[in-house]
Amino acid sequence: MTAGGIATRVSAARVLDAVLHRGHSLKATLSAALPALPDPRDRAMVEAIVFTALRQRARLDAALFQWLPKPLSARDSELRALLHAGFAQQVLGMPDHAVIAATVDAARALGRPHQAALVNALLRRSQREGLPDAVGDDAWPPWLAQRIRSDWPAQAEAIFAASAEEAPMWLRVHARATTRDGYLGRLHEGGIGADTDPDLADAIRLRTALPVQQLPGFEDGIASVQDGAAQRVADALAPKPCARVLDACAAPGGKSAHLAERDPSLRITALDVDARRVRRMQDTFTRLKLAIDARTADAAQPDGWWDGTPFDAILVDAPCSATGIVRRQPDVLLHRREADLASLAAMQAKLLDATWAMLAAGGTLLYATCSILREENSAQVDAFLARTPGAALDPLDASFGHDTGFGHQRLPGERGMDGFFYARLTRA
């Protein structure tokens, strides 16, 4: 077994241990771990193992519960994470002999040679019997599963199932650099399978995810990675030419970039409270050759940065529970707490009130989240309209998802997209 094969399993186990047992962020932990692996194929393998283990966590936990004679102790958290990594490789369809050999060797590399036989026995049992099934909401905190069932009784099981699947890779084609169909032809010429959606003018969905370095023209800004649901924001906001536009919670910058790609006459200000995220936004805008004013500022406190000139269009893609993108951020189900919802809802309301004060008469504000909870979405818009004279809901069409009466909701997996909420508000 090569050192690289063992190193990838060790790395995956350590990432999973940090996320599952120590409360660390998946994104931050991966960002720290992956640079230690020089081969991009090893980095891709670690990501695939970790995401699969987290998405399938309920099944993997069920296997350990049924097959271990007694539960592992807290001292064995790293071993438990390694077993999750081993099972995840089998879910991914990797060759069993390689999975078992590399994971057993990883146990030794982690300083657990006395437990190598246990790892071998459990992986061989999984090979023979397959992993046990799990109820759709087993991976969800009970309070959150109940919220989903209450908000979406007819769709709850589909939501749980879709959230456990791998998310497809969507691309956004730079509308001023090429056409969507032209770029689709380039992908097909390169042997890359891809499809379009009739409601997404600039979007392409890959049949198999690829490293961005393999995408033609990526470094030249011809294409970017962005889910189809997020791309619909540009359609919903639809600012007029030369409009003054505010993207109030802009990082990582994809929605601002999409607007500017479609119409370079727009005067866009993109805000975020985190200076590091703003720097990454600026790098994205530079790659795409877009003139967007990216600033470190808090949209909820305009006195510190606003010049007093109203905006014609405002996007509030508000911080939220991220329950619509669990398949992309599976650690949401580990870290989200019921108490978080009240503080998130208060922040959303504060952002709505603060940005509304900066909207010009006749202007449009689009409130959006990647949540599927009514408390953060339709109920938030209902309450805003009730307390805000002159505010009106401007209906969107059915292509934006389910009509909630106070905005439209796309649910996870529908037409291959993430869960996303849109409510377009106009000022009399």
C-alpha positions in Angstrom: 0.0 0.0 0.0 1.5 3.4 -1.0 2.1 6.1 1.6 -0.2 8.4 -0.4 -3.1 5.9 0.0 -2.5 5.7 3.7 -2.1 9.4 4.1 -5.4 10.2 2.4 -7.3 7.9 4.9 -5.4 9.3 7.8 -6.3 12.8 6.7 -9.9 12.0 6.1 -10.2 10.4 9.6 -8.6 13.4 11.2 -11.0 15.8 9.4 -14.0 13.7 10.3 -12.8 13.5 14.0 -12.6 17.3 14.2 -16.0 17.8 12.6 -17.9 15.0 14.2 -16.5 15.1 17.7 -14.8 18.5 18.3 -17.4 20.8 16.8 -15.1 22.2 14.1 -16.3 23.7 10.8 -16.0 21.3 7.8 -14.9 24.1 5.5 -12.2 25.4 7.8 -10.9 22.0 8.7 -10.6 20.9 5.1 -9.0 24.1 4.1 -6.3 23.5 6.7 -5.8 19.7 5.9 -5.9 19.5 2.1 -2.7 21.6 1.4 -0.7 18.9 3.2 -1.5 16.5 0.4 0.6 17.5 -2.7 -1.3 15.3 -5.2 -4.7 16.9 -6.3 -6.1 13.3 -6.7 -5.5 12.7 -3.0 -7.1 16.0 -2.0 -10.1 15.1 -4.1 -10.3 11.6 -2.5 -10.3 13.1 1.0 -13.1 15.5 0.1 -15.1 12.7 -1.4 -14.7 10.5 1.6 -15.4 13.2 4.1 -18.6 14.5 2.4 -19.9 11.0 1.8 -19.3 10.0 5.5 -21.1 13.1 6.7 -24.0 12.8 4.3 -24.4 9.1 5.1 -23.7 9.5 8.8 -26.9 7.9 10.0 -26.2 4.6 8.2 -22.6 4.6 9.4 -23.6 5.2 13.0 -26.2 2.4 12.6 -23.5 0.0 11.4 -21.3 0.7 14.5 -24.3 0.5 16.8 -25.3 -2.9 15.5 -21.9 -4.5 14.9 -19.8 -3.3 17.9 -20.2 -5.4 21.0 -20.0 -2.2 23.1 -19.9 1.5 22.1 -16.5 3.1 21.5 -15.3 5.4 24.3 -14.6 9.1 23.9 -10.9 8.2 23.8 -11.6 6.3 20.5 -13.1 9.2 18.6 -10.3 9.0 16.0 -11.0 5.3 15.5 -14.7 6.0 15.1 -13.9 8.6 12.5 -11.6 6.2 10.6 -14.3 3.6 10.5 -16.7 6.2 9.1 -14.1 7.0 6.5 -13.7 3.3 5.6 -17.5 2.7 5.3 -17.7 5.9 3.1 -15.1 4.5 0.7 -17.3 1.5 0.3 -20.4 3.7 -0.3 -18.3 5.5 -3.0 -17.7 2.1 -4.7 -13.9 2.0 -4.3 -12.4 -1.5 -4.6 -12.9 -3.4 -1.4 -9.4 -4.8 -1.2 -7.9 -1.3 -1.5 -10.3 0.2 1.0 -9.7 -2.5 3.6 -5.9 -2.6 3.2 -5.4 1.2 3.2 -7.8 1.8 6.2 -6.2 -1.0 8.3 -2.8 0.5 7.6 -4.2 4.0 8.5 -5.2 2.6 11.9 -1.6 1.6 12.5 -0.4 5.0 11.2 -2.7 6.7 13.7 -1.0 4.8 16.5 -3.7 2.2 16.9 -2.1 -1.1 15.8 -4.1 -2.9 18.5 -7.3 -1.9 16.8 -6.3 -2.8 13.2 -8.0 -6.2 13.5 -11.3 -4.5 14.6 -11.1 -2.2 11.6 -10.5 -5.1 9.3 -13.4 -7.2 10.7 -15.9 -4.3 10.5 -15.0 -3.4 6.9 -15.2 -7.0 5.8 -18.6 -7.4 7.4 -19.7 -4.3 5.6 -18.4 -5.8 2.4 -20.4 -9.0 3.0 -23.6 -7.6 4.3 -23.8 -4.1 3.1 -24.5 -1.1 5.4 -27.8 -1.0 7.3 -30.5 1.3 6.1 -31.5 4.4 8.0 -34.7 6.4 8.4 -34.6 9.5 6.2 -34.3 12.0 9.1 -32.0 9.9 11.3 -29.1 12.3 10.6 -31.2 15.4 11.5 -31.5 16.8 15.0 -35.0 15.8 16.2 -36.1 19.4 16.7 -35.0 20.3 13.2 -36.5 17.2 11.6 -39.8 18.2 13.3 -39.6 21.7 11.9 -39.1 20.3 8.4 -42.1 17.9 8.8 -44.2 20.8 10.1 -43.3 23.3 7.4 -43.3 20.8 4.5 -45.4 17.7 5.5 -45.9 16.5 1.9 -42.3 17.0 0.9 -40.3 16.2 4.1 -39.2 12.7 3.1 -38.0 14.0 -0.3 -36.1 16.8 1.5 -34.3 14.3 3.8 -33.5 12.0 0.9 -32.2 14.8 -1.3 -30.1 16.3 1.5 -28.2 13.0 1.8 -27.2 12.9 -1.8 -24.2 14.4 -3.6 -25.0 17.9 -5.0 -24.4 18.3 -8.8 -21.9 20.8 -10.0 -23.5 23.8 -11.7 -21.6 26.3 -13.9 -22.5 29.9 -14.7 -21.3 31.0 -18.1 -20.0 34.6 -18.4 -22.7 36.1 -20.6 -20.4 38.7 -22.2 -17.5 36.3 -22.8 -19.5 33.6 -24.7 -22.9 32.1 -25.0 -24.2 29.3 -22.8 -24.7 27.0 -25.9 -21.3 27.9 -27.2 -19.6 26.9 -23.9 -21.8 23.8 -23.8 -20.3 22.8 -27.2 -16.8 23.3 -25.8 -17.5 21.0 -22.9 -18.9 18.3 -25.2 -15.9 18.6 -27.5 -13.7 18.0 -24.5 -15.7 14.9 -23.5 -17.4 16.6 -20.6 -21.0 15.6 -20.2 -23.3 18.5 -19.4 -26.9 19.7 -19.7 -28.9 22.9 -19.5 -32.2 24.0 -17.8 -34.8 26.0 -19.8 -35.3 28.5 -17.0 -31.6 29.2 -16.4 -30.2 31.4 -19.2 -26.5 31.2 -18.1 -26.4 27.8 -16.4 -24.9 24.4 -17.2 -25.1 21.3 -15.0 -22.2 18.9 -15.3 -23.1 15.2 -15.3 -19.9 14.5 -13.3 -18.1 17.0 -11.0 -14.6 18.1 -12.1 -11.8 20.1 -10.7 -12.2 23.7 -12.0 -8.7 23.5 -13.5 -10.1 21.0 -16.0 -12.9 23.4 -17.2 -12.0 25.2 -20.4 -11.5 28.9 -19.9 -12.1 28.9 -16.2 -8.9 30.9 -15.4 -10.0 33.4 -18.1 -13.3 34.0 -16.4 -15.5 32.3 -19.0 -17.2 30.1 -16.4 -17.7 30.0 -12.6 -19.2 27.5 -10.2 -22.6 28.5 -8.9 -25.7 26.4 -8.1 -28.7 26.9 -10.4 -30.9 28.1 -7.5 -28.4 30.9 -6.7 -28.3 31.9 -10.4 -32.0 32.6 -10.3 -31.3 35.6 -8.0 -30.3 37.7 -11.0 -33.6 36.8 -12.7 -35.6 37.7 -9.6 -33.9 41.1 -8.9 -33.6 42.1 -12.6 -32.2 45.6 -12.1 -32.6 48.1 -14.9 -29.6 49.3 -16.9 -27.3 51.7 -15.1 -29.1 51.0 -11.8 -27.3 51.6 -8.5 -27.3 48.1 -6.8 -26.4 47.0 -3.3 -25.5 43.4 -2.5 -25.8 43.6 1.2 -24.3 40.2 2.2 -22.3 39.5 -0.8 -19.5 36.9 -0.1 -18.4 34.9 -1.9 -19.5 37.3 -4.6 -21.2 35.0 -7.1 -24.5 36.9 -7.3 -22.9 40.3 -7.7 -20.6 38.8 -10.4 -23.6 37.3 -12.2 -25.4 40.7 -12.3 -22.3 42.5 -13.6 -21.7 39.8 -16.2 -25.1 40.3 -17.6 -25.0 44.1 -17.5 -21.7 46.0 -17.1 -23.6 49.3 -16.8 -24.8 48.4 -13.2 -23.1 50.3 -10.4 -22.7 47.5 -7.8 -21.6 47.8 -4.2 -20.9 44.4 -2.6 -20.6 44.3 1.2 -19.4 41.8 3.7 -18.5 42.1 7.4 -15.5 39.8 7.1 -12.4 41.4 5.5 -11.0 38.0 4.5 -14.1 37.2 2.5 -14.0 40.6 0.9 -10.5 40.0 -0.3 -11.6 36.7 -1.8 -14.5 38.5 -3.5 -12.1 41.0 -5.0 -10.0 38.1 -6.3 -13.1 36.6 -8.0 -14.0 40.0 -9.5 -10.5 40.4 -10.8 -10.5 36.9 -12.5 -13.9 37.8 -14.1 -12.7 41.3 -15.1 -15.6 43.0 -13.4 -15.7 46.5 -11.9 -17.5 46.0 -8.6 -17.0 48.0 -5.5 -16.3 45.4 -2.8 -16.2 46.8 0.7 -15.8 45.5 4.3 -18.9 46.9 6.0 -22.1 45.9 7.9 -25.2 46.5 5.8 -27.2 46.6 9.0 -25.3 49.7 10.2 -25.3 52.0 7.1 -24.1 55.1 9.1 -20.6 53.8 8.9 -20.4 53.5 5.1 -23.5 54.7 3.1 -23.2 58.0 1.3 -27.0 58.7 1.5 -27.7 58.1 -2.1 -30.6 55.6 -2.4 -30.1 52.3 -4.3 -32.4 51.3 -7.1 -32.1 47.6 -6.4 -30.9 45.8 -3.2 -30.2 42.1 -2.7 -30.4 40.8 0.9 -29.1 37.2 0.7 -29.4 36.9 4.5 -27.4 34.7 6.9 -29.6 31.8 7.7 -29.8 28.2 9.0 -28.5 26.8 5.7 -31.1 24.0 5.8 -31.5 24.2 2.0 -27.8 23.3 1.3 -27.2 20.4 3.8 -25.9 18.3 0.9 -23.2 20.9 0.3 -22.6 21.7 4.0 -23.5 18.4 5.9 -21.9 19.7 9.1 -25.0 22.0 9.4 -26.8 19.0 11.0 -24.0 18.7 13.6 -23.6 22.3 14.6 -27.0 24.0 14.2 -28.9 24.6 17.5 -32.5 25.4 18.0 -31.6 28.6 19.8 -29.7 29.8 16.6 -33.0 30.3 14.8 -34.2 33.2 17.0 -30.9 35.1 16.7 -30.8 34.5 12.9 -34.4 35.7 12.5 -33.6 38.8 14.5 -30.6 39.5 12.3 -32.6 38.9 9.1 -35.3 41.4 10.3 -32.6 44.0 11.2 -31.0 43.6 7.7 -34.4 44.0 6.0 -35.3 47.2 8.0 -31.8 48.7 7.5 -31.5 48.1 3.8 -35.1 49.1 3.1 -34.2 52.6 4.4 -31.6 52.8 1.6 -34.0 51.8 -1.2 -35.1 54.4 -3.7 -38.8 55.0 -4.3 -40.0 52.6 -7.0 -37.0 50.4 -6.2 -36.8 46.6 -5.7 -35.4 44.6 -2.8 -34.9 40.9 -3.1 -34.9 39.0 0.1 -33.3 35.6 -0.3 -31.9 32.7 1.9 -30.6 29.2 1.5 -33.0 28.1 4.2 -36.2 26.0 3.8 -37.7 27.0 7.2 -40.8 29.2 7.1 -39.7 31.1 10.2 -36.7 32.6 8.2 -38.6 32.9 4.9 -42.3 33.5 4.4 -43.0 34.4 8.0 -40.1 36.9 7.9 -41.5 38.5 4.8 -45.1 38.5 6.3 -43.9 40.3 9.4 -41.8 42.8 7.4 -44.8 43.8 5.2 -47.0 44.2 8.3 -44.6 46.7 9.9 -43.4 48.5 6.8 -45.8 51.1 5.1 -45.2 51.4 1.3 -43.7 47.9 1.0 -45.4 45.4 -1.4 -44.7 41.9 -2.5 -44.1 41.6 -6.3 -45.0 38.1 -7.2 -42.6 35.8 -9.1 -43.7 33.0 -11.4 -43.9 29.3 -10.7 -40.4 28.6 -12.1 -39.0 29.9 -8.8 -40.5 27.1 -6.8 -43.4 26.7 -4.4 -45.6 29.8 -3.8 -45.8 30.3 -0.1 -48.0 33.4 -0.3 -45.0 35.5 0.8 -42.3 34.4 -1.6 -41.3 31.3 -3.5 -39.4 28.3 -2.1 -37.2 26.0 -4.1 -36.7 22.7 -2.1 -33.4 20.7 -2.1 -33.0 18.5 -5.1 -35.8 20.0 -7.2 -34.5 20.1 -10.7 -31.1 19.3 -9.3 -30.9 22.7 -7.4 -30.3 23.7 -3.8 -33.0 24.8 -1.5 -33.5 28.5 -1.9 -36.1 31.2 -1.0 -36.9 34.4 -3.0 -39.2 37.3 -2.1 -39.2 40.4 -4.3 -40.4 43.5 -2.6 -41.1 46.9 -4.1 -41.3 50.4 -2.6 -44.2 52.6 -3.5 
